[in-house]
Amino acid sequence: MENWVVSRYEINIISFAGVIRGSVTFALISSIDVMDFGQGMLVIESSVLAIVIITTILLETVMPAFIIFNLD
């Protein structure tokens, strides 16, 4: 069995990249039965979609700088 060693740099990049993956959140929120929330489901879906879009655009633009910062 081979041992894997993950450096602090790699852990930082993995954790930061994990934050960007909001599409999984949207897929999960879309699987909720609409009957449970009624009209509130539209608000929930819209809010989650807005958060996903904003964080994806914002964090993906910051990612190169984050990588360079962690190289030091």
Contact map, one row per residue, 1 for C-alpha under 8 A:
111000000000000000000000000000000000000000000000000000000000000000000000
111100000000000000000000000000000000000000000000000000000000000000000000
111110000000000000000000000000000000000000000000000000000000000000000000
011111000000000000000000000000000000000000000000000000000000000000000000
001111100000000000000000000000000000000000000000000000000000000000000000
000111110110000000000000000000000000000000000000000000000000000000000000
000011111110000000000000000000000000000000000000000000000000000000000000
000001111111000000000000000000000000000000000000000000000000000000000000
000000111111100000000000000000000000000000000000000000000000000000000110
000001111111110000000000000000000000000000000000000000000000000000000000
000001111111111000000000000000000000000000000000000000000000000000000000
000000011111111100000000000000000000000000000000000000000000000000000100
000000001111111110000000000000000000000000000000000000000000000000100000
000000000111111111000000000000000000000000000000000000000000000000000000
000000000011111111100000000000000000000000000000000000000000000000000000
000000000001111111110000000000000000000000000000000000000000001000000000
000000000000111111111000000000000000000000000000000000000000000000000000
000000000000011111111000000000000000000000000000000000000000000000000000
000000000000001111111100000000000000000000000000000000000000000000000000
000000000000000111111100000000000000000000000000000100110011000000000000
000000000000000011111111100000000000000000000000000000010000000000000000
000000000000000000111111110000000000000000000000000100110000000000000000
000000000000000000001111111000000000000000000000000100000000000000000000
000000000000000000001111111100000000000000000000000000000000000000000000
000000000000000000001111111110000000000000000001000000000000000000000000
000000000000000000000111111111000000000000001001100100000000000000000000
000000000000000000000011111111100000000000000000000000000000000000000000
000000000000000000000001111111110000000000000000000000000000000000000000
000000000000000000000000111111110000000000011001000000000000000000000000
000000000000000000000000011111110000000000001000000000000000000000000000
000000000000000000000000001111111000000000000000000000000000000000000000
000000000000000000000000000111111101000000000000000000000000000000000000
000000000000000000000000000000111111100000000000000000000000000000000000
000000000000000000000000000000011111110010000000000000000000000000000000
000000000000000000000000000000001111110000000000000000000000000000000000
000000000000000000000000000000011111110000000000000000000000000000000000
000000000000000000000000000000001111111110000000000000000000000000000000
000000000000000000000000000000000111111110000000000000000000000000000000
000000000000000000000000000000000000111111100000000000000000000000000000
000000000000000000000000000000000000111111110000000000000000000000000000
000000000000000000000000000000000100111111111000000000000000000000000000
000000000000000000000000000000000000001111111100000000000000000000000000
000000000000000000000000000000000000001111111110000000000000000000000000
000000000000000000000000000010000000000111111111000000000000000000000000
000000000000000000000000010011000000000011111111100000000000000000000000
000000000000000000000000000000000000000001111111110000000000000000000000
000000000000000000000000000000000000000000111111111000000000000000000000
000000000000000000000000110010000000000000011111111100000000000000000000
000000000000000000000000010000000000000000001111111110000000000000000000
000000000000000000000000000000000000000000000111111111000000000000000000
000000000000000000000000000000000000000000000011111111100000000000000000
000000000000000000010110010000000000000000000001111111110000000000000000
000000000000000000000000000000000000000000000000111111111000000000000000
000000000000000000000000000000000000000000000000011111111100000000000000
000000000000000000010100000000000000000000000000001111111111000000000000
000000000000000000011100000000000000000000000000000111111111000000000000
000000000000000000000000000000000000000000000000000011111111100000000000
000000000000000000000000000000000000000000000000000001111111110000000000
000000000000000000010000000000000000000000000000000000111111111000000000
000000000000000000010000000000000000000000000000000000111111111100000000
000000000000000000000000000000000000000000000000000000001111111100000000
000000000000000000000000000000000000000000000000000000000111111111000000
000000000000000100000000000000000000000000000000000000000011111111100000
000000000000000000000000000000000000000000000000000000000001111111110000
000000000000000000000000000000000000000000000000000000000000011111111000
000000000000000000000000000000000000000000000000000000000000011111111100
000000000000100000000000000000000000000000000000000000000000001111111110
000000000000000000000000000000000000000000000000000000000000000111111111
000000000000000000000000000000000000000000000000000000000000000011111111
000000001001000000000000000000000000000000000000000000000000000001111111
000000001000000000000000000000000000000000000000000000000000000000111111
000000000000000000000000000000000000000000000000000000000000000000011111
